[in-house]
Amino acid sequence: MTIDGDDGTPDAVSRARWRRWAGQTLAEATGRRHRVDPVAPRTGGPAGNARLTAWTGLALLVLFLAEIGTLLDLDDYVSWHIAIGTLLVPPALLKTVTTGWRVLRYYTHRPAYRQAGPPPLPLRVLGPLVVVSTLALLGTGLALVAAGPEATSLLTLHKIATAAWVITTGLHTLGRILPALRIAGIGRETTPLPGRTARVVILLLTLAVAGLTATLVLTVSHPWAAGQHLTPHQATYGR
């Protein structure tokens, strides 16, 4: 048996599969190919799930860009870094739930989700890595706030999680940003889907919880805000 004109050897078949997967991923990332999500009554089904995931993903992107901006002058903006990092946690959990729900429904053979199909294999492999690195980044960040500036081992873990997150999420963003903009309806009209009110309420509640959580976390982050994360030389003479 041959694939795409190859000679049928295991290596040739493997190369042909990887070329096909790479082509599918590039086509989806650039908007030349996309899944057709069926619409179900009441909740919107796969289409409703995709729209909520897209809204949440775009909100996360804005917050992550703001968080990265604080790194340009972390000594002066450490409180902002902590606040935005905390704001990220509830939307990140929501996106994990929405994508996890889709995966669960697909692999439990729900007809509408099977009809929509999975993303290309490279994006399926990348997805769990994005989830793990994001949760590791946010989890170590919150642990650092609680433990204080003296927790150097946690700081090291946070830096490692940050590096892993930058790589995995950067690749994920390149592959998903255009589809997310299309699904969310940015710059174009979208077809109204059942369950819109529920999706809006879920997203607003998530953001409200994020704001409340950030406020509470800031109340226990005084050692960081007071500059105790700086070395004596930095605290006296600045950077």
JONOR-V349987 format. One record per backbone hydrogen bond with DSSP energy under -1.0 kcal/mol. NH is the residue of the N-H (numbers start at 1). CO is the residue of the C=O. If there is no record, write none. Layout:
# JONOR-V349987
nh->NH co->CO
nh->NH co->CO
This chain:
# JONOR-V349987
nh->6 co->3
nh->13 co->9
nh->14 co->10
nh->15 co->11
nh->16 co->12
nh->17 co->13
nh->18 co->14
nh->19 co->15
nh->20 co->16
nh->21 co->17
nh->22 co->18
nh->23 co->19
nh->24 co->20
nh->25 co->21
nh->26 co->22
nh->27 co->23
nh->28 co->24
nh->29 co->25
nh->30 co->26
nh->32 co->27
nh->33 co->27
nh->43 co->41
nh->44 co->40
nh->47 co->38
nh->48 co->44
nh->49 co->45
nh->50 co->46
nh->51 co->47
nh->52 co->48
nh->53 co->49
nh->54 co->50
nh->55 co->51
nh->56 co->52
nh->57 co->53
nh->58 co->54
nh->59 co->55
nh->60 co->56
nh->61 co->57
nh->62 co->58
nh->63 co->59
nh->64 co->60
nh->65 co->61
nh->66 co->62
nh->67 co->63
nh->68 co->64
nh->69 co->65
nh->70 co->66
nh->71 co->68
nh->72 co->69
nh->73 co->70
nh->77 co->73
nh->81 co->77
nh->82 co->78
nh->83 co->79
nh->84 co->80
nh->85 co->81
nh->86 co->82
nh->87 co->83
nh->88 co->84
nh->89 co->86
nh->92 co->88
nh->93 co->89
nh->94 co->90
nh->95 co->91
nh->96 co->92
nh->97 co->93
nh->98 co->94
nh->99 co->95
nh->100 co->96
nh->101 co->97
nh->102 co->98
nh->103 co->99
nh->104 co->100
nh->105 co->101
nh->106 co->102
nh->107 co->103
nh->108 co->104
nh->109 co->106
nh->110 co->105
nh->114 co->110
nh->115 co->111
nh->116 co->112
nh->117 co->113
nh->124 co->120
nh->125 co->121
nh->126 co->122
nh->127 co->123
nh->130 co->126
nh->131 co->127
nh->132 co->128
nh->133 co->129
nh->134 co->130
nh->135 co->131
nh->136 co->132
nh->137 co->133
nh->138 co->134
nh->139 co->135
nh->140 co->136
nh->141 co->137
nh->142 co->138
nh->143 co->139
nh->144 co->140
nh->145 co->141
nh->146 co->142
nh->147 co->143
nh->148 co->144
nh->151 co->148
nh->152 co->150
nh->155 co->151
nh->156 co->152
nh->157 co->153
nh->158 co->154
nh->159 co->155
nh->160 co->156
nh->161 co->157
nh->162 co->158
nh->163 co->159
nh->164 co->160
nh->165 co->161
nh->166 co->162
nh->167 co->163
nh->168 co->164
nh->169 co->165
nh->170 co->166
nh->171 co->167
nh->172 co->168
nh->173 co->169
nh->174 co->170
nh->175 co->171
nh->176 co->172
nh->177 co->173
nh->180 co->176
nh->181 co->177
nh->182 co->178
nh->183 co->179
nh->184 co->180
nh->186 co->181
nh->188 co->185
nh->199 co->195
nh->200 co->196
nh->201 co->197
nh->202 co->198
nh->203 co->199
nh->204 co->200
nh->205 co->201
nh->206 co->202
nh->207 co->203
nh->208 co->204
nh->209 co->205
nh->210 co->206
nh->211 co->207
nh->212 co->208
nh->213 co->209
nh->214 co->210
nh->215 co->211
nh->216 co->212
nh->217 co->213
nh->218 co->214
nh->220 co->217
nh->221 co->218
nh->225 co->221
nh->226 co->222
nh->227 co->224
nh->228 co->223
nh->230 co->227
nh->235 co->231
nh->236 co->232
nh->237 co->233
nh->238 co->234
